[in-house]
Amino acid sequence: MSHAPEAPKTYRDFIARFPKLGEAWDALSEAGQGGPLDAKTQRLLKLAVAIGAQKEGPVHASVRKALAAGITREELDQVVAVAAGTIGMPASVAAWSWIRETQ
């Protein structure tokens, strides 16, 4: 899979202002990657968690990273469809709209 797209400017500015938080965030992210799940499954799982938590920013970030990694829009849509039975229709429609608006 390809590398992640450039982070949004606001995030980059925040990390420039608070570099130790950026280092801690990177370490936390890296620590969660060890295990039997492949990179694609991990990326889809992160999207599912963001959808379940109804976190618009993390959904956008997960979609950008997933698309850069070669994950298809159809696969992203299926994550929403699978989540619908758990999170309900209004939350699913909101998450689907966040996915659709993300390039």
N, C-alpha and C positions, 0 to 999 in steps of 0.2 A: 504494500500500500504506500501511497505517496505521503509526503510530509504535510503537516497541518498548515492551513493558510495563515497569513499574518493576522495577529490579534487586532481587534479594533483599537483605534487611536486612544480612546479614553482608558482602556485597560493598559496600554503601553505607557501612557502618562502616569497612571496610578503606580505601576511597578517602578517607573523611573523615580517617583517621589518616595516610594516605600520598598526599596530593593530587598530587604530582609523578608518582607511578606511574600514577594515574588519567589525568592529562594525556597521558602517554606512551602508554598503552594506547589512548586515544581517537585519538591521532595515527596510531598503527600501523594501527588498524582503518580509519580514513578513507583512508589511503594505499593500502590494498588494494582500495578500491572503484572506482578509476579503471580503465576498460577496457570491453570490449565486452559483458560479461555483465550482464544485467538484474538488478534487485534480487531477484527471486524465485529465479533461478538461483543467485545468490550465497548466498542464505539456505540453499537445499537443499545446495549444495556445502559450506558450513560444517558442516551437520549430517552430511554424509557423512564429512568429515574427522574430526569428533568421534567418530563411530561407529567408523571405522577405527582410531583411536587408543585406542578403548575408554575414553574419558574421560566418565564418567557426568555430572559437573557441566556440562561444555560441551554434552552431548546435551540435558540438561534445559533449559539456557539457549536453545539453538538451537530447541527445540520451542516454548518459550514465545514466542519472537520470531517464529517461523514462523506460529504460530496467530494472533498479533496482526496479522500481515501478510496474513491471509486464505488462507494455505496450508492445504489440507485434511489431515485425518488420513490419508486414503487416499494422498495424495502423500507424506506422511512415511513411511508403511508401505512404499511402493515403494522409497524410498531404502534401507531395510533389506534388502528383497528383492534389489535390485541388488547390494548390498554382500556378500550371503551367499556368493556364489561366490568372493570374494576373502578374506573374513575367517573363513569357516567357520560351521558351525551353532551351536556354543555361544556364540560372540561375537555372532552375529546375534540369537539368542534373548535374550541379555542386553540388547542395544541396544533391541530391540523392547519389552522390559519397561520400560525407562527412558522410552521414548516414551509408552507406555500410561499410566504413572503420573504423567505431567506434565499439568497442567491448562493 
